Amino acid sequence: MPFAVYILGLSIFAQGTSELMLSGLLTELAADLGVSIPQAGLLISAFALGMLIGAPVLAVATLRFPRRNALLAFLAVFVGAHVVGALTSDYWVLFATRAVGAFVYAGFWSVAATTAIGLVPANARGKAMSIVAGGLTIATVVGLPAGTVIGQHLGWRAAFWTVAIMSALAMLGVLAKIPAGRATTTPDLRKELRSINNPRLWLSYSTTALATAALMVSFAYLGALLSQTTGLTDGWIPIVLVVYGVGSFLGIVVGGRTADAHPIRTLYVGITGLIITSVLLALTAEHPAPVVALTFLLGAFGFGTNPTLNSRVFNLAADGPTLAPAFNVSSFNVGITLGPWLGGLAIGADLGYASVAWIGAAIGLAALGTVTWEQLMNRRPAPTLTTTKQPQLVH
């Protein structure tokens, strides 16, 4: 595997830490900026919105740019946004920096995916994407708790400075290892747009969004479930979250090894495992031992499908290597937004924290449906041409 692919994964780790760390810093942020905790929580929504829009917009805007230049530009803006965020005392300025940072982070994701795929042969695409996406998994395991600890002991601004420094170091790695040359063929926006006019591709996007939502609806409220329903003390919750992170890491490693050879089987196993895990989590939510074990499986099955979800779009849209994965990044963020929103509705209706796992199982069933639908479309026989005379070759 080219070392450049690992550099891209480490760059995602640096930026992904910022995506995740605010969930552990909302209390400090709210107190320092003089806003309510729900208002501080909107900073997370700003990040999700920025990513949702940024991926396709920047993928098109930088279509003719050398990929290394685009990656460096995205990282430079990301660093600048975090420097401004660390210095400001104005809530709305911080809100804007979150949106801008997420906007270019989404662009980085899109171009990084295209770059990684271009650096490896076709039979190693899933493994390459598991390394790139693995950066976010490491951010979950290491970045989230580390950012929270830094914020709690040195202030939330220190966490922002840490992300800015890590992202600046990532720029050095991109400058040193990502090829600088232009693409051998001129990107064609019309061809890119035609490539995404594929019903199977949009079913794949639907699978990405639904599978992500099925995971996130449980993960978003996992800490609250552990505290309010399972009855664990606050000291145990970070430990259980680490168990989730370890499961996520192992899931993405295994999923990366099966994505190329058995993509559909990987999706069926991963999503089915997520459904069963969600059902068992809902049924045993009041019992610590099974909940801890199921938290591990939640991460493993939830992240095990990511390499396939990321790499499959390149096979379904071979002529759209930039725009197709950009929409897939947006699909992930649709799921990241949809899952917690549905879970919040259930909790607001006093259905209890265990209800979010039932919702996750239901969304998982919908994801299985889109996989099956796409496979049925794939098996349809090609239309036959009825002609009265076959053309003859002339030598």
Number of C-alpha atoms within 10 A of each C-alpha: 13 12 12 18 25 19 24 32 27 26 28 26 27 25 28 23 28 25 23 20 26 23 17 18 22 23 18 18 23 17 12 14 15 14 13 13 15 11 14 23 17 13 23 22 16 21 25 24 20 23 27 25 21 27 30 22 17 23 26 18 11 16 18 16 17 14 22 22 18 22 27 20 16 23 26 17 17 25 23 17 23 26 19 16 23 19 13 15 13 12 19 12 15 21 19 18 26 25 24 23 29 29 26 27 28 30 29 29 27 27 28 28 27 23 21 24 21 14 18 16 10 13 11 18 26 27 26 29 27 30 24 26 26 28 25 25 28 22 25 25 21 15 24 23 20 17 25 21 17 18 23 16 10 11 16 24 19 16 26 25 18 20 25 25 16 17 23 20 16 23 22 12 19 23 15 13 16 23 16 13 11 13 13 6 7 10 17 13 16 10 12 20 15 13 18 21 11 11 12 21 21 20 19 23 26 22 28 28 26 29 33 30 31 33 30 25 28 28 24 18 18 22 19 16 24 25 14 15 18 20 14 18 10 12 8 12 18 12 13 20 23 18 21 24 25 20 26 27 24 20 27 29 20 19 27 30 21 21 30 20 13 12 20 19 14 25 26 16 15 24 31 19 20 30 29 18 25 29 20 17 26 21 16 17 24 18 15 15 11 14 23 21 16 23 25 23 24 31 26 26 29 28 32 32 31 29 32 28 28 25 27 22 23 21 13 19 22 13 20 24 24 27 26 26 29 29 23 28 25 25 24 26 25 22 23 24 21 19 27 21 16 16 28 17 12 17 16 11 9 10 12 14 24 26 23 32 30 22 24 31 29 16 24 27 19 18 28 21 15 21 21 15 14 18 14 11 11 11 8 8 7 7 6 6 6 6 7 6 6 6 7 6 5 4 3
